[in-house]
């Protein structure tokens, strides 16, 4: 087993999830009347999404550092009882071919850990195992995990968009066969810190999310006639994440794989992360 490949995907998965959460923590304000109208729409979208608790999603992430090749993840994302997901992703694009021969790899995040479906390895901690486990904190650090859990709902921080000084109403478009209204905005750490509209706790959460994405990001949001997001796209720090919401609510519960069939690489990934931070 080559840890390098597993660690690459572990970091990639967390980046994608955090990017989506961070996208929620951004953008809005033009002239007063327009800004108020936009905020009313986005507040309703956030409130409705929070109540539904989960969705079937299709997510595509493009990472410049990985050569710009998009990686797709399709499955379930849940936020009703903390952040959780159960998705399939392209094995080759995620650089998991040394651990998985199948063209797609099942990835679960639940109870503070990532689980990756793999082929049983001949030796090491994954010998004879069908799953690789890595603590989310080993990848992202405790502070980032706390922020992710606080913003598990992908639209929870749409309320923060009022801090942006650069937002556009791009009109109606058809997305996934639905008519939806398209909004676009950008926001940075300076705007968050300078805003009198946020509490200190809200500023701290938003800044943490922004710093994970280079300190500034652009977010596009498409909202349908039922006040629900159809698509969210966020770009920042050389990464673009697009999340399509295919169906809200009524998803299957997400549970961890059997412990006896799982090898834990949390400590190896944590050491690798800490070593990279020291360089």
VEXDRENTOR-230954 format. One record per residue: x, y, z of N, C-alpha, C in turn; residue in three letters. Coordinates in steps of 0.2 Angstrom, whole numbers, plus 5000, padded with zeros to 4 digits. Layout:
N
- X;Y;Z;X;Y;Z;X;Y;Z;ALA
...
***
This chain:
279
- 5004;4994;5000;5000;5000;5000;5004;5006;5000;UNK
- 5002;5011;4996;5006;5017;4996;5002;5023;4999;UNK
- 5004;5025;5005;5000;5030;5009;4999;5036;5005;UNK
- 5004;5038;5001;5004;5044;4997;4998;5045;4993;UNK
- 4995;5040;4990;4989;5040;4986;4983;5041;4991;UNK
- 4983;5037;4996;4977;5038;5000;4977;5044;5004;UNK
- 4983;5047;5006;4983;5054;5009;4981;5059;5004;UNK
- 4983;5058;4998;4981;5063;4993;4973;5064;4993;UNK
- 4970;5058;4992;4962;5058;4992;4959;5061;4998;UNK
- 4962;5059;5004;4959;5061;5010;4959;5069;5011;UNK
- 4965;5072;5009;4965;5079;5009;4960;5082;5004;UNK
- 4960;5079;4998;4955;5081;4993;4948;5081;4995;UNK
- 4946;5076;4998;4939;5075;5000;4937;5080;5005;UNK
- 4942;5081;5010;4940;5086;5015;4940;5093;5012;UNK
- 4945;5095;5007;4945;5101;5004;4938;5102;5001;UNK
- 4936;5097;4997;4929;5098;4994;4924;5099;4998;UNK
- 4923;5096;5004;4918;5097;5009;4918;5104;5012;UNK
- 4924;5106;5014;4925;5112;5017;4924;5118;5012;UNK
- 4926;5117;5006;4924;5122;5001;4917;5123;5000;UNK
- 4913;5118;5000;4906;5118;5000;4903;5122;5006;UNK
- 4905;5120;5012;4903;5124;5018;4905;5131;5018;UNK
- 4911;5132;5015;4914;5139;5015;4910;5143;5010;UNK
- 4908;5140;5005;4904;5143;5000;4898;5146;5003;UNK
- 4895;5143;5008;4889;5145;5012;4891;5151;5015;UNK
- 4897;5152;5017;4899;5158;5022;4901;5164;5018;UNK
- 4898;5166;5012;4900;5171;5008;4895;5176;5006;UNK
- 4896;5181;5003;4894;5186;4998;4888;5189;4998;UNK
- 4887;5196;4999;4881;5200;4996;4881;5207;4999;UNK
- 4880;5211;4994;4878;5218;4995;4879;5222;4989;UNK
- 4874;5224;4986;4874;5229;4981;4871;5236;4983;UNK
- 4867;5239;4979;4863;5244;4982;4858;5241;4987;UNK
- 4855;5246;4992;4851;5243;4997;4845;5239;4996;UNK
- 4841;5241;4991;4835;5237;4990;4837;5231;4987;UNK
- 4841;5230;4982;4843;5224;4979;4846;5219;4984;UNK
- 4851;5222;4988;4854;5218;4993;4849;5215;4998;UNK
- 4844;5219;5000;4839;5216;5004;4835;5210;5001;UNK
- 4833;5211;4995;4829;5206;4991;4833;5200;4990;UNK
- 4840;5200;4989;4844;5194;4988;4844;5191;4995;UNK
- 4845;5195;5000;4846;5191;5007;4840;5188;5009;UNK
- 4834;5191;5007;4828;5188;5009;4827;5181;5006;UNK
- 4829;5180;4999;4829;5174;4995;4833;5169;4998;UNK
- 4840;5171;5000;4845;5167;5002;4843;5164;5009;UNK
- 4840;5169;5013;4839;5167;5020;4833;5161;5020;UNK
- 4828;5162;5015;4823;5157;5015;4826;5150;5012;UNK
- 4830;5151;5008;4834;5145;5005;4837;5141;5010;UNK
- 4841;5145;5015;4845;5142;5020;4840;5139;5025;UNK
- 4835;5142;5027;4831;5140;5032;4827;5133;5030;UNK
- 4825;5133;5023;4822;5127;5021;4827;5121;5020;UNK
- 4833;5123;5018;4838;5117;5017;4839;5114;5024;UNK
- 4840;5118;5029;4842;5116;5036;4837;5111;5038;UNK
- 4830;5113;5037;4825;5109;5040;4825;5102;5036;UNK
- 4827;5101;5030;4826;5095;5026;4832;5090;5028;UNK
- 4838;5093;5030;4842;5088;5034;4847;5084;5029;UNK
- 4845;5083;5023;4850;5079;5019;4848;5079;5012;UNK
- 4852;5077;5007;4850;5077;5000;4855;5072;4996;UNK
- 4852;5070;4990;4856;5066;4985;4859;5072;4981;UNK
- 4866;5071;4981;4870;5076;4977;4874;5073;4972;UNK
- 4877;5078;4968;4882;5076;4963;4887;5082;4963;UNK
- 4893;5080;4965;4898;5085;4966;4904;5084;4962;UNK
- 4906;5090;4959;4912;5090;4955;4917;5095;4957;UNK
- 4923;5092;4959;4929;5096;4961;4935;5096;4956;UNK
- 4937;5102;4955;4943;5103;4951;4948;5107;4955;UNK
- 4954;5103;4955;4960;5106;4959;4966;5107;4955;UNK
- 4968;5114;4954;4973;5116;4950;4979;5112;4952;UNK
- 4981;5111;4958;4987;5107;4960;4987;5100;4958;UNK
- 4981;5097;4957;4981;5090;4954;4980;5090;4947;UNK
- 4982;5095;4943;4982;5095;4936;4976;5097;4933;UNK
- 4971;5100;4937;4965;5102;4934;4960;5097;4932;UNK
- 4961;5091;4933;4956;5086;4931;4951;5085;4936;UNK
- 4944;5086;4934;4939;5086;4938;4938;5079;4942;UNK
- 4936;5079;4948;4934;5072;4951;4927;5073;4954;UNK
- 4923;5068;4952;4916;5068;4953;4914;5064;4959;UNK
- 4909;5066;4963;4907;5062;4969;4899;5062;4969;UNK
- 4896;5056;4969;4889;5056;4969;4886;5052;4974;UNK
- 4881;5054;4978;4878;5050;4983;4874;5055;4988;UNK
- 4875;5053;4994;4871;5057;4999;4875;5061;5004;UNK
- 4873;5067;5005;4876;5072;5010;4871;5073;5015;UNK
- 4872;5072;5021;4868;5073;5027;4870;5079;5032;UNK
- 4866;5083;5034;4868;5088;5039;4863;5088;5045;UNK
- 4858;5084;5045;4853;5084;5050;4856;5083;5057;UNK
- 4861;5079;5058;4864;5077;5064;4871;5077;5064;UNK
- 4874;5082;5061;4881;5083;5060;4883;5081;5053;UNK
- 4889;5083;5050;4890;5082;5043;4892;5075;5042;UNK
- 4889;5072;5037;4890;5065;5035;4889;5064;5027;UNK
- 4892;5060;5024;4891;5058;5017;4893;5051;5016;UNK
- 4890;5049;5010;4891;5042;5007;4891;5043;5000;UNK
- 4896;5043;4997;4897;5044;4990;4901;5039;4986;UNK
- 4901;5039;4979;4905;5036;4975;4909;5041;4971;UNK
- 4916;5039;4970;4920;5044;4966;4924;5040;4962;UNK
- 4927;5043;4956;4931;5040;4951;4938;5039;4954;UNK
- 4940;5032;4954;4946;5030;4958;4952;5033;4955;UNK
- 4952;5033;4948;4959;5035;4945;4959;5043;4946;UNK
- 4954;5047;4945;4955;5054;4946;4956;5056;4953;UNK
- 4954;5052;4958;4956;5053;4965;4962;5050;4967;UNK
- 4966;5047;4963;4973;5044;4964;4972;5038;4969;UNK
- 4967;5034;4969;4967;5029;4973;4968;5022;4970;UNK
- 4971;5022;4964;4971;5015;4960;4976;5011;4964;UNK
- 4981;5013;4968;4985;5008;4971;4981;5004;4977;UNK
- 4975;5007;4979;4971;5003;4984;4965;5000;4982;UNK
- 4963;5002;4976;4956;5000;4973;4956;4999;4966;UNK
- 4955;4993;4964;4955;4991;4956;4948;4993;4953;UNK
- 4943;4994;4957;4936;4996;4954;4937;5003;4951;UNK
- 4933;5004;4946;4933;5011;4943;4930;5016;4947;UNK
- 4926;5015;4952;4924;5019;4957;4926;5017;4964;UNK
- 4926;5022;4969;4928;5020;4976;4922;5023;4980;UNK
- 4920;5019;4985;4915;5022;4989;4918;5025;4995;UNK
- 4916;5031;4997;4919;5035;5002;4913;5037;5007;UNK
- 4914;5036;5013;4909;5037;5019;4913;5042;5023;UNK
- 4909;5047;5026;4911;5051;5031;4906;5051;5036;UNK
- 4907;5049;5042;4902;5049;5048;4906;5049;5054;UNK
- 4903;5051;5059;4906;5051;5066;4913;5053;5067;UNK
- 4915;5058;5063;4921;5061;5063;4927;5058;5060;UNK
- 4925;5053;5055;4930;5049;5051;4928;5048;5044;UNK
- 4933;5048;5040;4933;5046;5033;4934;5038;5032;UNK
- 4930;5035;5028;4931;5028;5027;4931;5027;5019;UNK
- 4936;5023;5017;4937;5022;5010;4937;5015;5008;UNK
- 4932;5013;5003;4932;5006;5001;4938;5004;4997;UNK
- 4942;4999;4999;4948;4997;4996;4948;4990;4995;UNK
- 4953;4988;4991;4955;4981;4990;4959;4978;4996;UNK
- 4958;4972;4999;4962;4970;5004;4969;4970;5002;UNK
- 4974;4973;5007;4981;4974;5005;4985;4968;5008;UNK
- 4990;4966;5005;4994;4960;5007;4998;4961;5014;UNK
- 4999;4967;5016;5003;4968;5022;5001;4975;5025;UNK
- 5004;4976;5031;5003;4983;5034;4996;4984;5037;UNK
- 4994;4990;5039;4988;4991;5043;4981;4989;5039;UNK
- 4982;4989;5033;4976;4987;5029;4976;4980;5026;UNK
- 4980;4976;5029;4981;4969;5027;4974;4965;5028;UNK
- 4971;4963;5023;4965;4959;5023;4959;4963;5024;UNK
- 4959;4970;5024;4954;4974;5026;4950;4977;5019;UNK
- 4944;4978;5020;4940;4981;5014;4939;4989;5015;UNK
- 4941;4992;5021;4940;4999;5022;4946;5002;5025;UNK
- 4947;5008;5023;4953;5012;5026;4949;5018;5030;UNK
- 4951;5019;5036;4948;5024;5041;4954;5029;5042;UNK
- 4951;5036;5042;4956;5041;5044;4952;5046;5047;UNK
- 4954;5048;5053;4950;5054;5057;4950;5060;5053;UNK
- 4944;5063;5053;4944;5070;5050;4949;5075;5053;UNK
- 4950;5074;5059;4954;5079;5063;4962;5078;5060;UNK
- 4963;5072;5058;4970;5070;5056;4972;5074;5050;UNK
- 4966;5075;5046;4967;5078;5039;4967;5086;5040;UNK
- 4962;5088;5044;4960;5095;5044;4962;5099;5050;UNK
- 4964;5096;5055;4965;5099;5062;4958;5100;5066;UNK
- 4959;5101;5072;4953;5101;5076;4949;5107;5075;UNK
- 4952;5113;5074;4948;5119;5073;4944;5119;5067;UNK
- 4947;5116;5061;4943;5116;5055;4937;5111;5056;UNK
- 4938;5105;5060;4933;5101;5061;4927;5104;5064;UNK
- 4929;5108;5070;4924;5111;5073;4920;5116;5069;UNK
- 4923;5119;5064;4920;5124;5060;4915;5120;5055;UNK
- 4918;5114;5053;4914;5110;5048;4907;5108;5051;UNK
- 4908;5105;5057;4902;5103;5061;4897;5109;5062;UNK
- 4900;5115;5064;4895;5120;5065;4892;5123;5059;UNK
- 4895;5121;5053;4891;5123;5047;4890;5117;5043;UNK
- 4887;5112;5046;4886;5106;5042;4881;5107;5036;UNK
- 4876;5110;5038;4871;5112;5032;4875;5116;5027;UNK
- 4875;5114;5021;4879;5117;5016;4877;5124;5014;UNK
- 4871;5126;5016;4868;5133;5015;4868;5137;5022;UNK
- 4870;5134;5027;4869;5138;5034;4871;5145;5034;UNK
- 4877;5146;5031;4880;5153;5031;4878;5158;5026;UNK
- 4873;5156;5022;4870;5161;5017;4869;5167;5020;UNK
- 4867;5167;5026;4865;5173;5030;4871;5178;5030;UNK
- 4877;5175;5030;4883;5179;5030;4885;5183;5024;UNK
- 4881;5182;5018;4882;5185;5012;4881;5192;5012;UNK
- 4878;5195;5017;4877;5202;5018;4883;5206;5019;UNK
- 4889;5202;5020;4895;5206;5021;4898;5208;5014;UNK
- 4896;5205;5009;4900;5206;5003;4898;5212;5000;UNK
- 4903;5215;4996;4902;5221;4993;4902;5220;4985;UNK
- 4902;5214;4983;4902;5212;4976;4897;5206;4975;UNK
- 4891;5208;4973;4886;5203;4972;4882;5205;4966;UNK
- 4880;5199;4962;4876;5201;4956;4870;5196;4955;UNK
- 4865;5199;4953;4859;5195;4951;4859;5194;4944;UNK
- 4861;5187;4942;4862;5186;4935;4856;5183;4931;UNK
- 4850;5183;4935;4844;5182;4931;4842;5174;4932;UNK
- 4837;5173;4928;4834;5166;4928;4838;5161;4923;UNK
- 4839;5155;4925;4842;5150;4920;4839;5144;4922;UNK
- 4840;5139;4917;4838;5132;4918;4843;5128;4920;UNK
- 4843;5125;4926;4848;5120;4929;4845;5114;4931;UNK
- 4847;5108;4929;4845;5102;4930;4837;5101;4929;UNK
- 4836;5105;4923;4829;5104;4921;4824;5109;4925;UNK
- 4827;5113;4929;4822;5117;4933;4824;5124;4932;UNK
- 4819;5129;4932;4820;5136;4932;4823;5138;4938;UNK
- 4828;5142;4938;4831;5144;4945;4834;5151;4944;UNK
- 4835;5155;4949;4838;5161;4949;4845;5161;4951;UNK
- 4849;5164;4947;4857;5164;4948;4859;5170;4951;UNK
- 4863;5169;4957;4866;5174;4961;4873;5173;4961;UNK
- 4878;5178;4961;4885;5177;4961;4888;5183;4965;UNK
- 4892;5181;4970;4896;5186;4974;4903;5183;4976;UNK
- 4907;5188;4978;4913;5187;4981;4914;5190;4987;UNK
- 4918;5187;4992;4920;5190;4998;4927;5188;5000;UNK
- 4930;5192;5005;4936;5190;5007;4936;5191;5015;UNK
- 4942;5190;5018;4943;5190;5025;4942;5197;5027;UNK
- 4945;5202;5024;4944;5209;5026;4937;5211;5026;UNK
- 4933;5209;5022;4926;5211;5022;4922;5208;5028;UNK
- 4924;5202;5029;4921;5199;5035;4923;5202;5042;UNK
- 4929;5204;5042;4932;5207;5049;4929;5214;5049;UNK
- 4928;5217;5044;4926;5224;5044;4918;5225;5045;UNK
- 4914;5220;5044;4907;5220;5044;4904;5221;5051;UNK
- 4900;5226;5052;4896;5227;5058;4890;5223;5059;UNK
- 4889;5219;5054;4883;5215;5054;4884;5208;5057;UNK
- 4890;5206;5058;4891;5199;5061;4894;5200;5068;UNK
- 4892;5195;5072;4895;5194;5079;4902;5192;5078;UNK
- 4905;5192;5084;4912;5190;5084;4913;5183;5082;UNK
- 4908;5179;5085;4908;5172;5084;4907;5170;5076;UNK
- 4902;5174;5073;4901;5173;5066;4907;5175;5062;UNK
- 4910;5180;5064;4916;5182;5060;4921;5177;5060;UNK
- 4922;5174;5066;4927;5169;5067;4926;5163;5063;UNK
- 4920;5160;5063;4918;5154;5059;4919;5156;5051;UNK
- 4917;5162;5049;4917;5164;5042;4925;5164;5040;UNK
- 4929;5167;5044;4936;5168;5042;4939;5161;5042;UNK
- 4938;5157;5047;4941;5150;5046;4939;5147;5040;UNK
- 4933;5147;5038;4931;5144;5031;4934;5148;5025;UNK
- 4935;5154;5026;4938;5158;5020;4946;5156;5020;UNK
- 4949;5156;5025;4956;5154;5025;4958;5147;5023;UNK
- 4953;5143;5023;4954;5136;5020;4954;5137;5012;UNK
- 4951;5142;5010;4951;5143;5003;4954;5149;5000;UNK
- 4960;5151;5003;4964;5156;5001;4963;5163;5003;UNK
- 4958;5164;5007;4956;5170;5010;4951;5174;5006;UNK
- 4949;5172;5000;4944;5175;4996;4941;5170;4991;UNK
- 4935;5170;4990;4931;5166;4986;4926;5169;4982;UNK
- 4924;5166;4976;4918;5168;4973;4913;5162;4973;UNK
- 4906;5164;4974;4901;5159;4975;4895;5160;4971;UNK
- 4893;5155;4967;4887;5155;4963;4882;5151;4966;UNK
- 4876;5153;4966;4870;5150;4969;4864;5150;4965;UNK
- 4861;5145;4963;4855;5144;4959;4849;5142;4964;UNK
- 4844;5146;4964;4838;5145;4969;4832;5144;4965;UNK
- 4828;5139;4966;4822;5137;4962;4816;5141;4965;UNK
- 4810;5140;4962;4804;5143;4964;4802;5141;4971;UNK
- 4804;5136;4973;4802;5133;4980;4807;5135;4985;UNK
- 4811;5140;4984;4816;5143;4988;4821;5138;4991;UNK
- 4823;5133;4986;4828;5128;4988;4834;5129;4983;UNK
- 4840;5128;4985;4846;5128;4980;4846;5122;4976;UNK
- 4847;5124;4969;4848;5118;4964;4855;5117;4963;UNK
- 4859;5122;4963;4866;5121;4962;4870;5126;4966;UNK
- 4876;5124;4969;4881;5129;4972;4887;5128;4969;UNK
- 4891;5133;4967;4898;5133;4965;4902;5138;4968;UNK
- 4908;5135;4970;4913;5140;4974;4920;5139;4971;UNK
- 4923;5145;4970;4930;5145;4967;4934;5149;4972;UNK
- 4940;5146;4973;4945;5150;4977;4951;5145;4979;UNK
- 4957;5149;4979;4963;5145;4981;4965;5139;4976;UNK
- 4963;5140;4969;4965;5135;4964;4960;5129;4964;UNK
- 4954;5130;4967;4949;5125;4968;4942;5127;4966;UNK
- 4939;5123;4962;4932;5125;4961;4928;5119;4963;UNK
- 4922;5120;4967;4918;5114;4969;4911;5116;4967;UNK
- 4908;5111;4963;4901;5112;4961;4897;5107;4964;UNK
- 4891;5109;4968;4887;5104;4971;4880;5104;4968;UNK
- 4877;5099;4965;4870;5099;4962;4866;5095;4967;UNK
- 4860;5098;4969;4856;5095;4974;4850;5092;4970;UNK
- 4851;5085;4969;4846;5081;4965;4840;5080;4968;UNK
- 4840;5079;4975;4834;5077;4979;4835;5078;4986;UNK
- 4830;5082;4989;4831;5084;4996;4827;5079;5001;UNK
- 4830;5077;5007;4827;5073;5012;4826;5066;5010;UNK
- 4824;5062;5015;4822;5055;5014;4828;5051;5011;UNK
- 4834;5052;5014;4839;5048;5012;4841;5043;5017;UNK
- 4844;5038;5015;4846;5032;5020;4851;5035;5025;UNK
- 4850;5032;5031;4855;5034;5036;4862;5032;5034;UNK
- 4867;5036;5036;4874;5034;5035;4877;5031;5041;UNK
- 4880;5025;5040;4883;5022;5046;4891;5020;5044;UNK
- 4895;5019;5049;4902;5017;5048;4902;5010;5046;UNK
- 4907;5008;5042;4908;5000;5040;4910;4997;5046;UNK
- 4910;4990;5046;4912;4986;5052;4919;4987;5054;UNK
- 4920;4988;5061;4926;4989;5063;4931;4984;5062;UNK
- 4929;4978;5062;4933;4972;5061;4936;4972;5054;UNK
- 4933;4975;5049;4935;4975;5042;4938;4982;5040;UNK
- 4941;4985;5045;4943;4992;5044;4950;4993;5047;UNK
- 4955;4996;5043;4961;4997;5045;4962;5005;5046;UNK
- 4965;5007;5051;4965;5014;5053;4972;5017;5051;UNK
- 4972;5022;5047;4978;5026;5045;4978;5033;5048;UNK
- 4974;5034;5053;4974;5041;5056;4981;5044;5058;UNK
- 4985;5040;5061;4991;5043;5064;4996;5044;5058;UNK
- 4996;5040;5053;5001;5041;5048;4999;5047;5044;UNK
- 4992;5048;5043;4990;5054;5039;4991;5060;5044;UNK
- 4990;5060;5050;4991;5066;5055;4999;5068;5054;UNK
- 5003;5063;5055;5010;5064;5055;5012;5067;5048;UNK
- 5009;5065;5043;5011;5068;5036;5008;5075;5035;UNK
- 5003;5076;5038;5000;5083;5038;5004;5088;5042;UNK
- 5006;5086;5048;5010;5090;5052;5017;5091;5049;UNK
- 5020;5086;5046;5026;5087;5043;5026;5092;5037;UNK
- 5020;5092;5033;5019;5097;5028;5018;5104;5031;UNK
- 5015;5104;5036;5014;5111;5039;5021;5114;5042;UNK
- 5025;5110;5044;5032;5112;5046;5037;5114;5041;UNK
- 5035;5112;5035;5040;5113;5029;5039;5121;5027;UNK
***
